[in-house]
Amino acid sequence: TFASPFLSELLLHKLTKLSWTGKAYTYSKRHGTVSLSYLSALRKIKAEEGGMTYLVTGCAGFIGWRVSEFLLKENYVVVGVDELNNAYDPLLKEWRLKTLRAYSNFKFYQLDLADLEALRQVFESFDFSAVIHLAARAGVRASVENPWVYVSANINGTLNLLHLMKDF
């Protein structure tokens, strides 16, 4: 553990800005800056306390699953959301979810990102450290046949995330 009063102070304040000083990255906050090494230490402390919570959209897709698995192995809390549509084999998505559900620090919500109110409930339930948006409706041929499904999932869903990230 770290006994630095500087780190203790950081736990009480949110960091607001990343900048390059020519030698290292620093994060600005209300009363000074923090070098990246301090931030790394802070992240480690918060991870050990279970304090870092990530929202991963598309967690049942290949990339979302791997990112979620990586974060879970590092003891971060992961809240995964996925629509579980049938754009490709739903059994594969269920298998991936089964592997993620083996972690006690994983929570899953099946929802469509275009459903603003359902997504709002997730944001109201957690204090996210970061959002990793990997959800997208896949399939080029199907997008030509029914582009409105893609607009809803990919554009409206992303706008909903941005709106809620601003509010929360």
C-alpha positions, 0 to 999 in steps of 0.5 A: 500500500502507499502512504503518500498524502498526495495519493490520498488526496488524489483518491478524493478528487477526479483528474480532469486533463491529460497533457504532455510536458515534453518528458512525461504525461501529466494529469491536471487536477484542481490543485496541481498535476500528477505524473503518469507514474502516480496515476499508474499507482493510483489505478493499481490501488483502485483496482485492488480495492475493486474501485475501477469499473468499466462498461464494455459494450459488445462484450459477447463479440470477439473483441469485446469478449477479449477486452472484458476477459483481460480487464477481469483478469486484472481484477477490474469490475466489468459491466458488459452489455450486448444485444445478443442479436443473431447477426452471427451464431448466438451460441458462440456469443452465449459461450463467450458470456459463460466464460465471462460470467465465471468471474465474480467481478462481471455483470451482464445486461442484455440490451439494445444501445438504441434503448436510451432508458434501458441504458440510462438504468445501467449508468444510474447503477454504476460509477464507470471509470471508463466506457469501452464502446465495441458494440456494432451491428456486423454484416455488410450485405445485411446492411444494404438490405436493411440499413435502418437496423444499422443506423439504430444500432451503430449511430443511435446507440453511439449517440445514446452512449455519448449523451449518458457519458456526458450526463454521468 
